[in-house]
Amino acid sequence: MTTPAGTGPAAAPTTTAAPAVTPTASPGPTGPNGPTSPNGPVGPQVPTAPSPGSGGTAPDPGAGGAHGADHQAGAPNTAQPGGPSAPDNTVGKSESASQATARVGAGSLRAGLLRTAWTRIGGDRVEGDKIVIQAGSERGVVLRVLAAGVVETVRHTFQPPPRWDDVVADAWRRRSVVLRGPLGAGKTAAAVRLLLAAQAKSFYLLDSVAELTRLTELSRLGTGAGLLVDRPVDLSELRATQLAGLEDLLLRADAHLVVTAGPEAELGRDVTEYVQRITRPHALDGVLRAHLTHRLGEPDTDGALTSAGVPGLVTELLDSAAGCLHAARLAEVLAHEHGTGAIDPERVRARMDHTGGETPEEWFESLGDTALRTQAVALAVLGGLPQEHVAMAASALLDRFRSERGVLADSVRDGPVPLSQDPFSQSRRLLADQLRARTVSAVTKGDLGLLPCTVAEYRDPGYPARIIRHVWSEYRIQRELIAWLGELVDKPSLSVRSFAGTALGLIATESFDHIATQVFPGWLHAEHTGAFRREAIAYALRICLRDPQVRTGVRALVDGWYMSGAWQSQAAAARAYGLCLGGADLATAVQRLTRLGTVDHIDVAIAIGDAFSDLLEQDVAGHAPLVLRAVAEMAHEPSSRPSGHLAFLILANALLTEEPPGSTRQPRPRLLTLAAEQPPGHELRRLLGYLWAEVINGELFSDDAGSVLEGWFARAETDPQLLDDMVRHVVEDVARSSPRTAMLLDHQAARWTDPDRFLSLPRSSAVLRAALRASASTPSASSAVGAAAGPSAPYARPTQPGGGR
């Protein structure tokens, strides 16, 4: 199929023409210098609207900010006579572009941190790394990684209930089992133990029977996966036919499935053949000892259990109404007390009833000490992050009250906060006890990837949200609290910024008008950290959209920014369309982002690229066609071409795959994975090929394009299969667009082995250049490519990954 050449504006001499975006179209016919321009614009058509940078538009809500609305989009950057020259912030000339295109995996990391932030602050107990498995035309199936600490605890502390050997023997006659038992029987731990008995290597949680029903492939999980659906709310929808239909899928993946059910759950009669029943243990002493031994070791366990008053306390607390979870909790408290010295039974009893009947708000009132209160607030905002972040944030908040005013609340009557405090007055352990908190060793995903750390968090997941709301509404500290959150947002740490922005969103749901009119305008126009604060505003609005009463206000606020004509507001609107509004109305969000591409300001262009990354991260396969068409349209239209080029490079570098836990394979570029899954000539491959050719041939970001492409190949240097996918995509989808593109690619690959380079890629350079030469010898290729690349040979796919080298 061919598409006739159009009469629209021709592409620049150094670029390729945009591919058609309808499913039946293909790139236009090839002329002497490559494909000709298509007929008409690419992607979704945008209705005519006032130019975002033109006059006569709606006023900017933030016009009274630090910079006001005098910095209009597209306005020339002029300096006062005799003063220093103002920086050129147009898209093609600003130095910020290189930094924006060098943030490898930033979009994927941002999405994961925002999920974790809401888990911690909003009290959503579904947590962990997310893996989305596409299920045909339906929305993806979400699986969450079960924490390794949970698995290890079960491995070392599980106490078999009566008839456990029979349960294990009967359960795995099939690949699925429904584990049923009374309250307190330890069903979740038993389910994990069942999966361990089946030699599961990795463990994943599903939320519902509905998601289980849509599960159609497990290849991304690797072999030996254990799946757990723990007491789903729609358990009554489970049918034996669904479990039977999963049998072959689980068998091929060497995976196993456990569904847990309480005594109150209604199960269909046809599911009976999959049901295994467990009972409560006759006594909980064994569970308590196993958990204590796991924490303290055998000698210290004996000492703790025989301490004065402990045997009677154990009998009292682990009565007939207690369950396995109570025994595990008591072991945790006893281990903590044993580590501080002599065990005080009364303190153990109080900690087991750790709320003492108090609400979180009443507990906060009772703290009294301002230093403790600032610790409590910092823990509410940053709980779940490394303890160093929490401690430093608490100190920063306390510093804001070191004055004659000196109090956090009216209830404090002990005078001003001391100007200095003894840093050794309280150990971390004692402080955690006072704050009803805990510190745990964990492996968390941060700015530098997965790293071990000590995490600080409240024991009760309901505390953070209630404390944040209470402090905001009950005390006269709004000015200090907002300033402190702004200080956290200004930190270079994306994890801290994500949590602080989420906390601001929780406050905004309580006082949306105040935050929108009194806080956001100043944050939009922050002189040195405006980009960080505009990003945090989008995080906050993402939380506001969860409240139906605030949604209309959020949309009106963002639409006002979009039409304002002030580049700061338009950059904030772009982030909001990507992070929150695009989820409900993807087409409108993409249309607005495409239109904002005509604003010639570097910060707006970077915000657009980040926004497209956010939209793709929500659903890569589902959103990619519309997003890539929009970016291709931007790259094709002269008025938005620079923004389109930069947005694509940000998009190419921002998204990485999530590899299964324990995998030694490093994450791959998500767009490359998307291309590798499609056959030659597929629309997504043509769009990606067109966009790569555009930025490589372009006059604005060709160096940045080379750096991003080199980064892709650096990941493939030691991964033969990834290298094959890379070379196939570059040769078949990018290089064949024009002789010039192939020549530039060959020149780039040749430089990867220069002796003065810090990072040498000899394997990638050799395989790519050989493939380019082979491709140049085909009849459709220009002889100029062969002249640039050297002697050619007929192209043949390698018989081994990575060219067999």
BABASE-428060 format. One record per residue (C-alpha): residue in one letter; x, y, z. Coordinates in steps of 0.05 Angstrom, whole numbers, plus 5000, padded with zeros to 4 digits. Layout:
REM BABASE-428060
AXYZ/...
//
This chain:
REM BABASE-428060
M500050005000/T502350714987/T499951395007/P500151934954/A504652514968/G500853104995/T501053834980/G502154035053/P508454345079/A514553925060/A519153665113/A525754015123/P531353745078/T534653375136/T528353035162/T523752475142/A516352545132/A511452355186/P508151675177/A500651655167/V496951475230/T490951095204/P491450345212/T491350225137/A496450755118/S503850695105/P509551175096/G509251575032/P513251414969/T520651504971/G523752074932/P531052204916/N532452434987/G527751995026/P520251955037/T516052545017/S511352935062/P504552625077/N498052955060/G495653325122/P497753325194/V499352705234/G495252455293/P489052725327/Q486453375298/V486353955347/P480554445341/T482455155327/A483555535392/P486956165414/S494356075414/P496855925484/G501756485477/S497056995446/G493557565480/G486257605498/T486256955538/A483756805608/P487757115664/D492856685699/P490756495770/G498056565790/A499157245760/G500557535827/G506257055840/A513657205844/H514257305770/G507157455751/A504457355681/D509357815649/H513457215626/Q508857035570/A509856415528/G513656575465/A515657265489/P522857445473/N527857405529/T530358105536/A534858405589/Q535059095619/P539959575584/G546759495614/G544758885654/P546858165644/S543957785585/A537857365603/P538456625587/D535356395522/N529655935543/T527055765474/V526455015462/G532154935413/K537355355449/S536655235523/E541954805557/S536554465598/A534853975542/S540953545554/Q539253465627/A532053305611/T533852755562/A538952445609/R534052225664/V534151485649/G527851125675/A525151755709/G518051635686/S517750915711/L520951105777/R516151685786/A510051245775/G512550725825/L514151245878/L507351575872/R503950905882/T508150785944/A506951495970/W499351405968/T500050715998/R503651006058/I500051676066/G493151476043/G493150806080/D492150376018/R494949706040/V496249455970/E503549595961/G509949355928/D512549395857/K507149345805/I507148905743/V501649005692/I500148425645/Q496048625585/A489748215576/G487548295504/S482848875494/E481448935568/R485249345619/G491649035644/V491848545702/V495648845761/L500248395802/R504148655861/V510548355887/L509748035956/A515048326002/A521147866009/G520947986084/V514047676089/V516247066051/E522446976094/T518547056158/V513746506136/R519446066114/H522646086184/T516746156231/F510945756202/Q507945256250/P503944716214/P496644676235/P493343996246/R493343536184/W498143996147/D501843436112/D495243186083/V493543896060/V500143956023/A499543275991/D492443395966/A493144135947/W497844065888/R494243515850/R492344125809/R495744795799/S490445185838/V487845115909/V482745485951/L485145506024/R479545596074/G479845676149/P477046036209/L479346706236/G486046676270/A488246046232/G493846416196/K491046306125/T495646806092/A501946496122/A499345806104/A498146026032/V505346276026/R507845636057/L503745226007/L507145615950/L513945495982/A512344755984/A510844795909/Q517945085899/A515445775880/K521246255864/S517446915862/F510947135895/Y505447595870/L498847865897/L492547955856/D486848375883/S480648015858/V477447435824/A475747905766/E483248025753/L484447275759/T479247155706/R482747635657/L489547315666/T491847055598/E499447025601/L504946975653/S511347025611/R513547675644/L513847335712/G518846805691/T518146075712/G516145855782/A511546425801/G506946365861/L500346755856/L496246935917/V489147215918/D488147365991/R480847396014/P478247785953/V471848175962/D468747835900/L470447125923/S463246915911/E464447015836/L469746465835/R467845855793/A471145185781/T471045315706/Q475545925716/L480645525756/A480344965705/G481545465649/L487845705684/E490745015691/D494445005625/L496845725633/L499745565702/L502744915678/R506445245620/A509345765666/D510745265722/A506445715767/H501745575824/L495645945851/V492645995921/V486146345937/T484646446011/A477546456039/G474846596108/P469146206141/E464046746122/A465646726048/E460546426001/L463445925952/G460045585895/R459044835902/D463044695839/V469244995873/T469144465928/E474044015891/Y479344565897/V478244715971/Q483144516026/R481244676098/I485844866155/T484144956228/R486745396284/P492745126322/H491044806389/A495745296424/L499445916402/D505745796444/G509345476385/V507646056339/L510146546391/R516646166402/A518046086328/H517246836315/L521447016376/T526946536354/H526946836285/R528047526316/L532547366375/G535546676367/E534446076413/P538346296476/D535246986480/T528346696465/D528746256527/G530946846568/A525247286543/L519846766554/T522146616625/S522847336647/A518947556708/G511547626693/V512147406620/P509246696625/G502846966658/L502547536608/V503047046550/T497346626578/E493147256587/L494347546518/L494146906477/D487446666502/S482246276463/A480146896425/A487247046399/G489846826332/C496446696298/L497147436281/H496647616355/A502247126371/A506747436317/R505248136343/L506847926415/A513447636392/E515148296359/V513648686422/L517448206467/A523448226421/H523348986423/E522849006499/H528248486507/G532948916466/T532049506513/G533749096576/A528948796626/I521948636600/D516449046633/P509948646629/E505649266637/R509149616580/V508348996537/R500948976554/A500249716536/R503949626470/M499649036451/D493749506460/H497950036429/T492450536418/G490150496490/G483150666464/E485751326437/T484651596368/P490851826329/E488552536341/E488152436417/W494852086417/F497952676380/E495053166431/S498052766488/L505152806460/G506153496489/D513453576469/T514253986407/A520253586384/L516152946387/R510553276349/T514953496293/Q517652786290/A510452526287/V508753006229/A515152826191/L513652086200/A506552196174/V509052536111/L515352116096/G513851466131/G516050886087/L522351236065/P529351136095/Q529651366167/E534851896150/H529852266107/V524752266164/A529852496216/M532553066174/A525553296155/A523453296228/S529453726246/A527754206190/L520654276214/L522854386286/D527554936262/R521555326238/F518955386309/R525455576343/S523356286360/E519656666415/R513256406384/G516255726396/V510155276401/L506854786354/A500054856385/D495955236437/S496054616482/V503554676493/R504855106555/D512154976570/G514755596535/P518855646471/V522455076439/P529555026465/L534755306418/S538954686426/Q537553976447/D541653386469/P542252936407/F543552336451/S537552436496/Q533551896461/S535651286422/R532151106358/R528850516392/L525850926448/L523551466400/A520050946356/D516450686417/Q513851386436/L511651506364/R508250836356/A512850716299/R517850196277/T524150156236/V525149566190/S530549346143/A528149356071/V530249405999/T526850015969/K526850325901/G529751025901/D533251505854/L539051015845/G534950385839/L533749825889/L538049915951/P537949656023/C536050146077/T532550226144/V525450466134/A521550856187/E513950806188/Y507850806234/R505650126259/D498450306243/P497450496169/G491550926187/Y495751436226/P499151846171/A492952116137/R489352276202/I495352626233/I496553046171/R489253266169/H489053386244/V495353816245/W492954226186/S485954366212/E487054426287/Y493254846295/R495455536272/I501555276234/Q499055296162/R504455786140/E510055376171/L507254716146/I506654946074/A513655256075/W516454606103/L513054196049/G515854675997/E522754566027/L521953816019/V519453885948/D525654285931/K530053705949/P533353345890/S530652685915/L524752455873/S522352005929/V521952565980/R518653025928/S513452485913/F511552385985/A511353136001/G507053275940/T502352715959/A501653006030/L500053686000/G494553355959/L491553056023/I491453756053/A488554045989/T482553575992/E480953916059/S482254636037/F482354635961/D480555365951/H485955605998/I491355155969/A489355315897/T489156075906/Q494256205960/V499555665952/F499655425880/P500856115848/G507256225888/W509655525874/L508255595800/H512956185795/A518455965843/E524756265814/H529855705822/T525755085838/G519555225797/A520054565758/F520254155822/R514354535851/R510154485788/E511453745789/A509253695862/I502954085846/A501153545796/Y502353025850/A497653395896/L492253465843/R492852715830/I490452605902/C485053145897/L481852775838/R480352195885/D475252645919/P468952725876/Q467353385909/V473853695886/R474453415815/T470653985781/G475154495815/V481454125793/R479254115721/A477354845722/L484055035754/V488254645703/D484154895643/G485355605668/W492855485669/Y492555195599/M489255825572/S493256315614/G498756505566/A503956465623/W509055925609/Q509655745683/S502255595687/Q502255225620/A508054785643/A504054625706/A497954465663/A502153985621/R504353605683/A497253565708/Y494553305641/G499752745644/L499452555717/C492052605733/L487152865682/G489452405626/G487051785663/A479751985656/D480052325588/L486152115548/A484152415482/T483153115511/A489653085551/V493652875489/Q490253415448/R492053955499/L499253715504/T499853725429/R497354445427/L502054655482/G507654425437/T507155085401/V509455455463/D516855605451/H519455525522/I524054985545/D520454855611/V513854755576/A517054275526/I520253865582/A513553845619/I510253585556/G515453025549/D514552835622/A506952855615/F507152385555/S511651925596/D506551925652/L500851765604/L504751185574/E506650915642/Q499350845660/D498150355603/V503850275554/A500449825503/G493750175507/H496150895505/A502150835459/P498550915392/L495151565411/V501151855447/L506151695392/R501551965338/A501152615377/V508652665385/A509452515311/E504553075294/M508553555338/A514953345303/H511853445235/E508854135246/P513954705241/S510855085300/S511654505348/R517454125316/P522654295370/S517954105426/G516053465390/H523353255382/L525053395455/A518653045479/F520452415441/L527552395469/I524852475540/L519751935526/A524951465497/N529251515559/A524051575614/L520750885612/L524050225631/T521249535639/E520249235709/E524148585715/P521948035762/P525148025832/G531747655831/S532747755757/T539847905735/R537448245672/Q537548995675/P531149375656/R530149505582/P527550125545/R519950045545/L519150335475/L524049835447/T520349265480/L513949535450/A517049545380/A520148855387/E513248555401/Q510348805334/P511448535263/P515148955211/G510849505182/H506449565244/E504050265258/L507750315324/R514350115292/R513350615236/L511751175285/L517951015327/G522250955265/Y519751625240/L521051975306/W528051685313/A529751905243/E526952595258/V531252715319/I537552405289/N536952835226/G534553445263/E538854065273/L536754195346/F537653555386/S541853095343/D547253055397/D542052895450/A538952375404/G545752045396/S546652025471/V539851705483/L540951195428/E547851045455/G544650935524/W539950435493/F545750055462/A549750095526/R544349675559/A544749185501/E552349115501/T552148515548/D545148275531/P545347905464/Q537747845456/L536748575471/L542248745422/D538648355367/D532148725383/M535849395381/V539249265315/R532948995282/H529049615304/V534450105283/V535849785216/E528749605194/D524950195223/V529950775227/A535750695179/R531450515118/S527651175123/S533051535084/P540351455062/R542352045106/T539451715168/A543251075155/M549651455144/L548851845209/L547451205247/D553650885219/H557851485238/Q555051465309/A556450715316/A563550825291/R564851325347/W562850825400/T569750505396/D573851145395/P579851045441/D578451695480/R571351495500/F569751345573/L564650825552/S566550375494/L561349945459/P565349495412/R560148945406/S554349415393/S558449805343/A560549195304/V553648865301/L550049505283/R554949715229/A554849015198/A547249025196/L547349725165/R552049485110/A547748875097/S541549305093/A545049795046/S546149244995/T538649114985/P535549394921/S531449904958/A537450214993/S541450784966/S548650654946/A550451254989/V549450825050/G554250305024/A559350835009/A558751105079/A558850425113/G563950075071/P563549405032/S556849075040/A554348365042/P547348075035/Y543648175100/A541847555140/R539147505210/P544347235259/T543546515279/Q545446685351/P543347285394/G547647895387/G550347685319/G553647075349/R559647475370/
//
